[in-house]
Amino acid sequence: MPNIKQLALIASVSSLGVFGGSLIAPIEARYIESITNNPVLTGSVFGVGSIFFAVLSVYIGRWSDRVGRKKVILTGLVVGALYVVLYSLVLNVFHLYGVKFAWALSAVATGPVLAAYLQDFLESYKNKGRYFGYVYSVQSISGSVGAVIGGYIAETFGLVAPLFVLTGVYVLMFLLAWFVLPKGSSGDIGENNNQLSLLETFKFVLTKPELLFYLSLNTSYGINWGIKAFLWPLAIFALASSDLVTGSIFATMGVVAFILLPFAGRIVDRYGPFRVSFFQFTLLGLMGVGLATTDSITWFWIFAGIYTIGEVLNVSQIVLFTENVPNHIRGAVVGLDAAMDQLFAVAAPFIAGFLIVAFGIQTTLLIFMSLYWISIIISGIVYWKLVPR
């Protein structure tokens, strides 16, 4: 059993990071629009940030293997506080491209690297799914609270106000990380001279059956996660013609996730990540078909709630990843995984836009949801032929 106090401290830092990111999520696009009224330029700011994030994930992850996770996290928090101040001072949209580089560096250090730190901490313990569930449950509610508070602050004090609050969050995170974040990951022990090159990291992932199983599932999950914020609101509005209903459905999913995450981890510990993964993706595939074919907003709402159970069970993928990546190269592999997820997040909405024009919203949603069934087939082949049992 891990030290609960240390786990709580790690969870506090990571949850504050989610809270801080959620503070500006509701208003960031509007803030950029206050600088430029060109929607193409507004979208390009997010696109450039995503590209920076994908590229830096690979290199910063490997850096954390070499110099230690905690050092990288602290550096990222300093850059984060600086980026927020710069964000509030930009004069035109082109300045934002440079600011987005600082954002990406900070986001990687406090996202994938902090996730690797948590995996390092829990790797040697049994029942790790339970503890991942606890941490992600707290993160889920932190994100919801942050979004509400950020929206309120922006509406009451102006669009720049949440940025100043976020600066305070970064300072608080830095103090917590500096004074109380426990050491213990392999990267914090000293320099690691056994790093893999980028090509060797790819080879490691593609030749380890358990990670190949993970990759075959996580690809469809990452793609569908990437189109969720873009495609789902369009599908809901097409059925209900109400922004309130759209927000209510997403709120329902957030509540379901918060309640079920602690139990999801226990289920993974009891039945194992492989069996839970097959159940998870079957559930996602079934509910995805329901979401894409129903003409009833009530049934869409029900399917969305059950779909969330599948998302919650993604703890199985985290456990599988943690158990099959050694600590001394975890940063490199986590960084590579984060880069791929970010590329999916960029490409999926772009592709979805073309598909909507050609086939309509519901058919496009069905195409993306069908990827779950392809993943089930591929992962089944990998599991039965390659994974040792």
C-alpha positions as a Markdown table, in Angstrom:
| # | Residue | x | y | z |
|---|---|---|---|---|
| 1 | Met | 0.0 | 0.0 | 0.0 |
| 2 | Pro | 1.5 | 3.4 | -1.0 |
| 3 | Asn | 2.0 | 6.2 | 1.5 |
| 4 | Ile | -1.4 | 7.8 | 1.4 |
| 5 | Lys | -0.1 | 11.2 | 2.5 |
| 6 | Gln | 2.4 | 11.3 | -0.4 |
| 7 | Leu | -0.3 | 10.1 | -2.8 |
| 8 | Ala | -2.6 | 12.9 | -1.6 |
| 9 | Leu | 0.2 | 15.5 | -2.2 |
| 10 | Ile | 0.8 | 14.2 | -5.7 |
| 11 | Ala | -3.0 | 14.3 | -6.3 |
| 12 | Ser | -3.2 | 17.8 | -5.0 |
| 13 | Val | -0.5 | 19.1 | -7.4 |
| 14 | Ser | -2.0 | 17.3 | -10.4 |
| 15 | Ser | -5.6 | 18.4 | -9.6 |
| 16 | Leu | -4.5 | 22.0 | -9.2 |
| 17 | Gly | -3.1 | 21.7 | -12.7 |
| 18 | Val | -6.4 | 20.5 | -14.1 |
| 19 | Phe | -8.2 | 23.2 | -12.1 |
| 20 | Gly | -5.9 | 25.9 | -13.5 |
| 21 | Gly | -6.3 | 24.7 | -17.1 |
| 22 | Ser | -10.1 | 24.6 | -16.7 |
| 23 | Leu | -10.1 | 28.2 | -15.4 |
| 24 | Ile | -9.3 | 29.6 | -18.8 |
| 25 | Ala | -10.9 | 26.8 | -21.0 |
| 26 | Pro | -14.3 | 28.5 | -21.2 |
| 27 | Ile | -12.9 | 31.9 | -22.2 |
| 28 | Glu | -9.6 | 31.4 | -24.1 |
| 29 | Ala | -11.2 | 31.4 | -27.5 |
| 30 | Arg | -13.2 | 34.6 | -26.7 |
| 31 | Tyr | -10.0 | 36.2 | -25.3 |
| 32 | Ile | -8.2 | 35.5 | -28.5 |
| 33 | Glu | -11.1 | 36.9 | -30.5 |
| 34 | Ser | -10.7 | 40.1 | -28.5 |
| 35 | Ile | -7.3 | 40.4 | -30.1 |
| 36 | Thr | -8.3 | 39.3 | -33.6 |
| 37 | Asn | -11.7 | 39.0 | -35.2 |
| 38 | Asn | -10.3 | 36.6 | -37.8 |
| 39 | Pro | -11.6 | 33.1 | -37.0 |
| 40 | Val | -8.8 | 31.5 | -39.1 |
| 41 | Leu | -6.2 | 33.1 | -37.0 |
| 42 | Thr | -8.0 | 32.2 | -33.8 |
| 43 | Gly | -8.0 | 28.6 | -34.8 |
| 44 | Ser | -4.4 | 28.7 | -35.8 |
| 45 | Val | -3.4 | 29.7 | -32.3 |
| 46 | Phe | -4.8 | 26.5 | -30.9 |
| 47 | Gly | -3.3 | 24.5 | -33.8 |
| 48 | Val | 0.1 | 25.9 | -33.3 |
| 49 | Gly | -0.1 | 25.2 | -29.6 |
| 50 | Ser | -1.1 | 21.6 | -30.3 |
| 51 | Ile | 1.9 | 21.1 | -32.7 |
| 52 | Phe | 4.3 | 22.6 | -30.1 |
| 53 | Phe | 2.8 | 20.3 | -27.4 |
| 54 | Ala | 3.2 | 17.2 | -29.6 |
| 55 | Val | 6.8 | 17.9 | -30.5 |
| 56 | Leu | 7.9 | 19.0 | -27.0 |
| 57 | Ser | 6.2 | 15.9 | -25.4 |
| 58 | Val | 8.8 | 13.7 | -27.0 |
| 59 | Tyr | 11.8 | 15.7 | -25.9 |
| 60 | Ile | 10.7 | 16.8 | -22.5 |
| 61 | Gly | 9.6 | 13.3 | -21.6 |
| 62 | Arg | 13.1 | 12.0 | -22.4 |
| 63 | Trp | 14.6 | 15.0 | -20.5 |
| 64 | Ser | 12.7 | 14.0 | -17.4 |
| 65 | Asp | 14.2 | 10.5 | -17.6 |
| 66 | Arg | 17.7 | 12.1 | -17.6 |
| 67 | Val | 17.4 | 14.9 | -15.0 |
| 68 | Gly | 14.5 | 13.8 | -12.9 |
| 69 | Arg | 10.7 | 14.3 | -13.0 |
| 70 | Lys | 10.6 | 16.8 | -10.2 |
| 71 | Lys | 13.1 | 19.2 | -11.7 |
| 72 | Val | 11.2 | 19.2 | -15.0 |
| 73 | Ile | 7.9 | 19.8 | -13.2 |
| 74 | Leu | 9.3 | 22.7 | -11.3 |
| 75 | Thr | 10.7 | 24.2 | -14.5 |
| 76 | Gly | 7.4 | 23.8 | -16.2 |
| 77 | Leu | 5.6 | 25.6 | -13.4 |
| 78 | Val | 8.0 | 28.6 | -13.6 |
| 79 | Val | 7.4 | 28.8 | -17.3 |
| 80 | Gly | 3.7 | 28.4 | -16.8 |
| 81 | Ala | 3.5 | 31.4 | -14.5 |
| 82 | Leu | 5.5 | 33.4 | -17.1 |
| 83 | Tyr | 3.4 | 32.3 | -20.0 |
| 84 | Val | 0.2 | 33.5 | -18.2 |
| 85 | Val | 1.7 | 36.9 | -17.6 |
| 86 | Leu | 2.8 | 37.1 | -21.2 |
| 87 | Tyr | -0.6 | 36.0 | -22.4 |
| 88 | Ser | -2.2 | 38.9 | -20.7 |
| 89 | Leu | 0.2 | 41.4 | -22.3 |
| 90 | Val | 0.1 | 40.4 | -26.0 |
| 91 | Leu | -0.6 | 43.1 | -28.5 |
| 92 | Asn | -1.5 | 41.0 | -31.5 |
| 93 | Val | -2.3 | 37.4 | -32.5 |
| 94 | Phe | 1.2 | 36.7 | -33.8 |
| 95 | His | 2.6 | 37.3 | -30.3 |
| 96 | Leu | 0.4 | 34.4 | -29.2 |
| 97 | Tyr | 2.3 | 31.9 | -31.3 |
| 98 | Gly | 5.4 | 32.5 | -29.1 |
| 99 | Val | 3.3 | 32.4 | -26.0 |
| 100 | Lys | 1.8 | 29.1 | -27.0 |
| 101 | Phe | 5.4 | 27.7 | -27.1 |
| 102 | Ala | 5.8 | 28.6 | -23.5 |
| 103 | Trp | 2.3 | 27.2 | -22.8 |
| 104 | Ala | 3.2 | 23.9 | -24.5 |
| 105 | Leu | 6.4 | 23.5 | -22.5 |
| 106 | Ser | 4.5 | 24.1 | -19.3 |
| 107 | Ala | 1.6 | 21.9 | -20.2 |
| 108 | Val | 3.9 | 18.9 | -21.0 |
| 109 | Ala | 5.9 | 19.3 | -17.8 |
| 110 | Thr | 2.7 | 19.5 | -15.7 |
| 111 | Gly | 0.7 | 17.0 | -17.8 |
| 112 | Pro | 2.5 | 13.9 | -19.3 |
| 113 | Val | 5.6 | 14.3 | -17.0 |
| 114 | Leu | 3.5 | 14.6 | -13.9 |
| 115 | Ala | 1.5 | 11.6 | -15.1 |
| 116 | Ala | 4.8 | 9.7 | -15.5 |
| 117 | Tyr | 5.7 | 10.8 | -11.9 |
| 118 | Leu | 2.5 | 9.3 | -10.6 |
| 119 | Gln | 3.1 | 6.1 | -12.5 |
| 120 | Asp | 6.6 | 5.9 | -11.1 |
| 121 | Phe | 5.2 | 6.3 | -7.6 |
| 122 | Leu | 2.5 | 3.6 | -8.0 |
| 123 | Glu | 4.4 | 1.2 | -10.3 |
| 124 | Ser | 5.6 | -1.2 | -7.5 |
| 125 | Tyr | 2.3 | -1.4 | -5.6 |
| 126 | Lys | -0.6 | -3.8 | -6.0 |
| 127 | Asn | -4.1 | -2.5 | -6.5 |
| 128 | Lys | -2.7 | 0.5 | -8.3 |
| 129 | Gly | -5.9 | 0.8 | -10.3 |
| 130 | Arg | -7.7 | 1.9 | -7.1 |
| 131 | Tyr | -5.3 | 4.7 | -6.5 |
| 132 | Phe | -5.3 | 5.9 | -10.1 |
| 133 | Gly | -9.1 | 6.0 | -9.8 |
| 134 | Tyr | -9.0 | 8.1 | -6.7 |
| 135 | Val | -6.6 | 10.6 | -8.3 |
| 136 | Tyr | -8.5 | 10.9 | -11.5 |
| 137 | Ser | -11.8 | 11.3 | -9.7 |
| 138 | Val | -10.4 | 14.3 | -7.8 |
| 139 | Gln | -9.0 | 15.7 | -11.1 |
| 140 | Ser | -12.4 | 15.3 | -12.7 |
| 141 | Ile | -14.3 | 17.3 | -10.1 |
| 142 | Ser | -11.4 | 19.9 | -10.1 |
| 143 | Gly | -11.8 | 20.4 | -13.8 |
| 144 | Ser | -15.6 | 21.0 | -13.4 |
| 145 | Val | -15.1 | 23.4 | -10.5 |
| 146 | Gly | -12.4 | 25.3 | -12.4 |
| 147 | Ala | -14.6 | 25.8 | -15.5 |
| 148 | Val | -17.4 | 27.2 | -13.4 |
| 149 | Ile | -15.2 | 29.5 | -11.4 |
| 150 | Gly | -13.3 | 30.6 | -14.6 |
| 151 | Gly | -16.5 | 31.5 | -16.3 |
| 152 | Tyr | -17.8 | 33.4 | -13.3 |
| 153 | Ile | -14.6 | 35.4 | -12.9 |
| 154 | Ala | -14.5 | 36.3 | -16.6 |
| 155 | Glu | -18.1 | 37.4 | -16.6 |
| 156 | Thr | -17.7 | 39.5 | -13.4 |
| 157 | Phe | -14.2 | 41.0 | -13.8 |
| 158 | Gly | -13.4 | 40.6 | -17.5 |
| 159 | Leu | -11.7 | 38.1 | -19.8 |
| 160 | Val | -8.2 | 38.9 | -18.5 |
| 161 | Ala | -9.1 | 38.2 | -14.8 |
| 162 | Pro | -8.9 | 34.4 | -15.0 |
| 163 | Leu | -5.4 | 34.7 | -16.3 |
| 164 | Phe | -4.3 | 36.5 | -13.2 |
| 165 | Val | -5.9 | 33.8 | -11.0 |
| 166 | Leu | -4.1 | 31.1 | -13.0 |
| 167 | Thr | -0.8 | 32.8 | -12.2 |
| 168 | Gly | -1.6 | 32.4 | -8.5 |
| 169 | Val | -2.5 | 28.7 | -9.2 |
| 170 | Tyr | 0.9 | 28.2 | -10.8 |
| 171 | Val | 2.7 | 29.8 | -7.8 |
| 172 | Leu | 0.8 | 27.6 | -5.4 |
| 173 | Met | 1.6 | 24.5 | -7.4 |
| 174 | Phe | 5.3 | 25.5 | -7.5 |
| 175 | Leu | 5.4 | 25.9 | -3.7 |
| 176 | Leu | 3.7 | 22.5 | -3.2 |
| 177 | Ala | 6.0 | 20.8 | -5.7 |
| 178 | Trp | 9.1 | 22.4 | -4.3 |
| 179 | Phe | 8.4 | 21.7 | -0.6 |
| 180 | Val | 6.2 | 18.7 | -0.4 |
| 181 | Leu | 6.1 | 16.8 | -3.6 |
| 182 | Pro | 7.9 | 13.6 | -2.6 |
| 183 | Lys | 10.9 | 12.2 | -4.5 |
| 184 | Gly | 10.9 | 8.6 | -5.5 |
| 185 | Ser | 10.7 | 8.2 | -9.3 |
| 186 | Ser | 13.7 | 6.7 | -10.9 |
| 187 | Gly | 14.5 | 10.0 | -12.6 |
| 188 | Asp | 14.9 | 11.8 | -9.3 |
| 189 | Ile | 17.6 | 9.4 | -8.1 |
| 190 | Gly | 20.2 | 10.8 | -10.5 |
| 191 | Glu | 21.1 | 11.0 | -14.2 |
| 192 | Asn | 20.0 | 8.2 | -16.4 |
| 193 | Asn | 22.7 | 7.1 | -18.9 |
| 194 | Asn | 20.6 | 4.3 | -20.4 |
| 195 | Gln | 18.2 | 6.4 | -22.5 |
| 196 | Leu | 16.7 | 5.1 | -25.7 |
| 197 | Ser | 16.8 | 7.1 | -28.9 |
| 198 | Leu | 13.5 | 8.1 | -30.4 |
| 199 | Leu | 13.7 | 5.3 | -32.9 |
| 200 | Glu | 14.5 | 2.8 | -30.1 |
| 201 | Thr | 11.5 | 4.1 | -28.1 |
| 202 | Phe | 9.3 | 3.4 | -31.1 |
| 203 | Lys | 10.8 | -0.1 | -31.4 |
| 204 | Phe | 10.3 | -0.7 | -27.7 |
| 205 | Val | 6.6 | 0.1 | -27.9 |
| 206 | Leu | 6.0 | -1.8 | -31.2 |
| 207 | Thr | 7.8 | -5.0 | -30.1 |
| 208 | Lys | 6.3 | -5.3 | -26.6 |
| 209 | Pro | 3.0 | -7.2 | -26.9 |
| 210 | Glu | 1.3 | -5.5 | -24.0 |
| 211 | Leu | 2.1 | -2.0 | -25.3 |
| 212 | Leu | 1.0 | -3.1 | -28.8 |
| 213 | Phe | -2.3 | -4.1 | -27.3 |
| 214 | Tyr | -2.5 | -0.7 | -25.5 |
| 215 | Leu | -1.7 | 1.1 | -28.8 |
| 216 | Ser | -4.3 | -0.8 | -30.8 |
| 217 | Leu | -7.0 | 0.4 | -28.3 |
| 218 | Asn | -5.7 | 3.8 | -27.4 |
| 219 | Thr | -5.6 | 4.9 | -31.1 |
| 220 | Ser | -9.4 | 4.7 | -31.5 |
| 221 | Tyr | -9.9 | 6.2 | -28.0 |
| 222 | Gly | -7.6 | 9.1 | -28.7 |
| 223 | Ile | -9.2 | 9.9 | -32.0 |
| 224 | Asn | -12.7 | 9.8 | -30.5 |
| 225 | Trp | -11.5 | 11.9 | -27.6 |
| 226 | Gly | -10.1 | 14.4 | -30.1 |
| 227 | Ile | -13.4 | 14.9 | -31.9 |
| 228 | Lys | -15.6 | 14.9 | -28.8 |
| 229 | Ala | -15.6 | 18.7 | -28.1 |
| 230 | Phe | -16.1 | 19.5 | -31.7 |
| 231 | Leu | -18.6 | 16.8 | -33.0 |
| 232 | Trp | -20.7 | 16.0 | -30.0 |
| 233 | Pro | -22.1 | 19.6 | -29.5 |
| 234 | Leu | -23.1 | 19.6 | -33.1 |
| 235 | Ala | -24.9 | 16.3 | -32.9 |
| 236 | Ile | -26.7 | 17.3 | -29.7 |
| 237 | Phe | -27.8 | 20.6 | -31.1 |
| 238 | Ala | -29.1 | 18.9 | -34.2 |
| 239 | Leu | -31.4 | 16.9 | -32.0 |
| 240 | Ala | -32.3 | 19.4 | -29.3 |
| 241 | Ser | -31.6 | 22.9 | -30.7 |
| 242 | Ser | -30.5 | 23.9 | -27.2 |
| 243 | Asp | -27.1 | 25.0 | -25.8 |
| 244 | Leu | -28.5 | 24.3 | -22.3 |
| 245 | Val | -29.1 | 20.6 | -23.2 |
| 246 | Thr | -25.6 | 20.4 | -24.6 |
| 247 | Gly | -24.1 | 21.7 | -21.4 |
| 248 | Ser | -26.4 | 19.5 | -19.3 |
| 249 | Ile | -25.3 | 16.3 | -21.1 |
| 250 | Phe | -21.7 | 17.1 | -20.6 |
| 251 | Ala | -22.3 | 18.0 | -17.0 |
| 252 | Thr | -24.1 | 14.6 | -16.5 |
| 253 | Met | -21.1 | 12.8 | -18.0 |
| 254 | Gly | -18.7 | 14.7 | -15.6 |
| 255 | Val | -20.8 | 13.8 | -12.6 |
| 256 | Val | -20.9 | 10.1 | -13.7 |
| 257 | Ala | -17.1 | 10.1 | -14.1 |
| 258 | Phe | -16.5 | 11.7 | -10.7 |
| 259 | Ile | -18.7 | 9.1 | -8.9 |
| 260 | Leu | -17.5 | 6.0 | -10.7 |
| 261 | Leu | -13.7 | 6.6 | -11.1 |
| 262 | Pro | -12.8 | 5.2 | -7.6 |
| 263 | Phe | -14.8 | 2.1 | -8.3 |
| 264 | Ala | -13.4 | 1.7 | -11.8 |
| 265 | Gly | -9.9 | 1.3 | -10.4 |
| 266 | Arg | -11.0 | -1.5 | -8.1 |
| 267 | Ile | -12.7 | -3.3 | -11.0 |
| 268 | Val | -9.4 | -3.2 | -12.9 |
| 269 | Asp | -7.5 | -4.5 | -9.9 |
| 270 | Arg | -9.9 | -7.4 | -9.5 |
| 271 | Tyr | -10.4 | -8.5 | -13.1 |
| 272 | Gly | -7.2 | -7.3 | -14.7 |
| 273 | Pro | -6.6 | -4.6 | -17.4 |
| 274 | Phe | -7.0 | -6.9 | -20.4 |
| 275 | Arg | -10.4 | -8.2 | -19.6 |
| 276 | Val | -11.6 | -4.8 | -18.5 |
| 277 | Ser | -10.3 | -3.3 | -21.7 |
| 278 | Phe | -12.3 | -5.7 | -23.8 |
| 279 | Phe | -15.4 | -4.9 | -21.8 |
| 280 | Gln | -14.7 | -1.2 | -21.9 |
| 281 | Phe | -14.3 | -1.0 | -25.7 |
| 282 | Thr | -17.3 | -3.2 | -26.4 |
| 283 | Leu | -19.3 | -0.8 | -24.2 |
| 284 | Leu | -17.9 | 2.2 | -26.0 |
| 285 | Gly | -18.6 | 0.7 | -29.4 |
| 286 | Leu | -22.2 | -0.2 | -28.5 |
| 287 | Met | -23.0 | 3.1 | -27.0 |
| 288 | Gly | -21.2 | 4.9 | -29.8 |
| 289 | Val | -23.5 | 3.2 | -32.3 |
| 290 | Gly | -26.5 | 4.3 | -30.2 |
| 291 | Leu | -25.3 | 7.9 | -30.0 |
| 292 | Ala | -24.8 | 8.0 | -33.8 |
| 293 | Thr | -28.1 | 6.4 | -34.8 |
| 294 | Thr | -30.7 | 7.7 | -32.3 |
| 295 | Asp | -33.2 | 10.5 | -33.2 |
| 296 | Ser | -34.2 | 11.0 | -29.6 |
| 297 | Ile | -32.4 | 13.5 | -27.4 |
| 298 | Thr | -33.5 | 11.5 | -24.3 |
| 299 | Trp | -31.8 | 8.3 | -25.7 |
| 300 | Phe | -28.7 | 10.3 | -26.7 |
| 301 | Trp | -28.5 | 11.5 | -23.1 |
| 302 | Ile | -28.9 | 7.9 | -21.7 |
| 303 | Phe | -26.3 | 6.6 | -24.2 |
| 304 | Ala | -23.9 | 9.4 | -23.2 |
| 305 | Gly | -24.2 | 8.5 | -19.6 |
| 306 | Ile | -23.5 | 4.9 | -20.2 |
| 307 | Tyr | -20.7 | 5.8 | -22.7 |
| 308 | Thr | -19.0 | 7.7 | -19.8 |
| 309 | Ile | -18.7 | 4.3 | -17.9 |
| 310 | Gly | -16.5 | 3.2 | -20.8 |
| 311 | Glu | -14.4 | 6.3 | -20.6 |
| 312 | Val | -14.1 | 5.9 | -16.8 |
| 313 | Leu | -12.8 | 2.3 | -17.3 |
| 314 | Asn | -9.9 | 3.7 | -19.3 |
| 315 | Val | -8.1 | 3.4 | -16.0 |
| 316 | Ser | -7.4 | -0.1 | -17.3 |
| 317 | Gln | -5.2 | 1.4 | -20.0 |
| 318 | Ile | -3.3 | 3.5 | -17.5 |
| 319 | Val | -2.6 | 0.4 | -15.3 |
| 320 | Leu | -1.5 | -1.6 | -18.4 |
| 321 | Phe | 0.8 | 1.2 | -19.4 |
| 322 | Thr | 2.3 | 1.6 | -15.9 |
| 323 | Glu | 2.9 | -2.1 | -15.5 |
| 324 | Asn | 4.8 | -2.5 | -18.8 |
| 325 | Val | 7.0 | 0.6 | -19.0 |
| 326 | Pro | 10.1 | 0.6 | -16.8 |
| 327 | Asn | 10.7 | 3.7 | -14.8 |
| 328 | His | 14.0 | 4.7 | -16.4 |
| 329 | Ile | 12.4 | 5.2 | -19.9 |
| 330 | Arg | 8.9 | 6.1 | -18.7 |
| 331 | Gly | 9.3 | 9.8 | -19.6 |
| 332 | Ala | 10.3 | 9.0 | -23.1 |
| 333 | Val | 7.4 | 6.5 | -23.7 |
| 334 | Val | 4.8 | 8.7 | -22.0 |
| 335 | Gly | 6.0 | 11.7 | -24.0 |
| 336 | Leu | 5.7 | 9.7 | -27.2 |
| 337 | Asp | 2.2 | 8.6 | -26.2 |
| 338 | Ala | 1.2 | 12.2 | -25.4 |
| 339 | Ala | 2.5 | 13.4 | -28.7 |
| 340 | Met | 0.4 | 10.8 | -30.6 |
| 341 | Asp | -2.7 | 11.8 | -28.5 |
| 342 | Gln | -2.2 | 15.4 | -29.4 |
| 343 | Leu | -1.8 | 14.7 | -33.1 |
| 344 | Phe | -5.1 | 12.8 | -33.0 |
| 345 | Ala | -6.7 | 15.8 | -31.2 |
| 346 | Val | -5.5 | 18.0 | -34.1 |
| 347 | Ala | -6.2 | 15.7 | -37.0 |
| 348 | Ala | -9.6 | 14.3 | -35.9 |
| 349 | Pro | -11.6 | 17.5 | -35.9 |
| 350 | Phe | -10.0 | 18.5 | -39.3 |
| 351 | Ile | -11.1 | 15.2 | -40.8 |
| 352 | Ala | -14.5 | 15.3 | -39.1 |
| 353 | Gly | -15.1 | 18.7 | -40.8 |
| 354 | Phe | -14.7 | 17.2 | -44.3 |
| 355 | Leu | -16.8 | 14.1 | -43.4 |
| 356 | Ile | -19.6 | 16.3 | -42.1 |
| 357 | Val | -19.8 | 18.2 | -45.4 |
| 358 | Ala | -19.8 | 14.9 | -47.3 |
| 359 | Phe | -22.0 | 12.7 | -45.1 |
| 360 | Gly | -23.7 | 14.7 | -42.4 |
| 361 | Ile | -23.2 | 14.9 | -38.6 |
| 362 | Gln | -24.7 | 11.5 | -37.5 |
| 363 | Thr | -23.0 | 9.5 | -40.2 |
| 364 | Thr | -19.7 | 11.2 | -39.3 |
| 365 | Leu | -20.2 | 10.3 | -35.7 |
| 366 | Leu | -20.9 | 6.7 | -36.7 |
| 367 | Ile | -17.7 | 6.5 | -38.7 |
| 368 | Phe | -15.6 | 7.6 | -35.8 |
| 369 | Met | -17.4 | 5.4 | -33.3 |
| 370 | Ser | -16.9 | 2.4 | -35.6 |
| 371 | Leu | -13.2 | 2.7 | -35.0 |
| 372 | Tyr | -13.8 | 1.1 | -31.6 |
| 373 | Trp | -14.9 | -2.1 | -33.3 |
| 374 | Ile | -11.7 | -2.1 | -35.4 |
| 375 | Ser | -9.7 | -1.7 | -32.3 |
| 376 | Ile | -11.4 | -4.6 | -30.6 |
| 377 | Ile | -10.6 | -6.9 | -33.5 |
| 378 | Ile | -6.9 | -5.8 | -33.7 |
| 379 | Ser | -6.4 | -5.9 | -30.0 |
| 380 | Gly | -8.0 | -9.4 | -29.9 |
| 381 | Ile | -5.5 | -10.7 | -32.5 |
| 382 | Val | -2.6 | -9.1 | -30.5 |
| 383 | Tyr | -3.9 | -10.6 | -27.2 |
| 384 | Trp | -4.4 | -14.1 | -28.4 |
| 385 | Lys | -1.3 | -14.4 | -30.6 |
| 386 | Leu | 1.3 | -12.3 | -28.8 |
| 387 | Val | 0.5 | -11.5 | -25.2 |
| 388 | Pro | 1.9 | -14.1 | -22.8 |
| 389 | Arg | -0.6 | -15.6 | -20.4 |
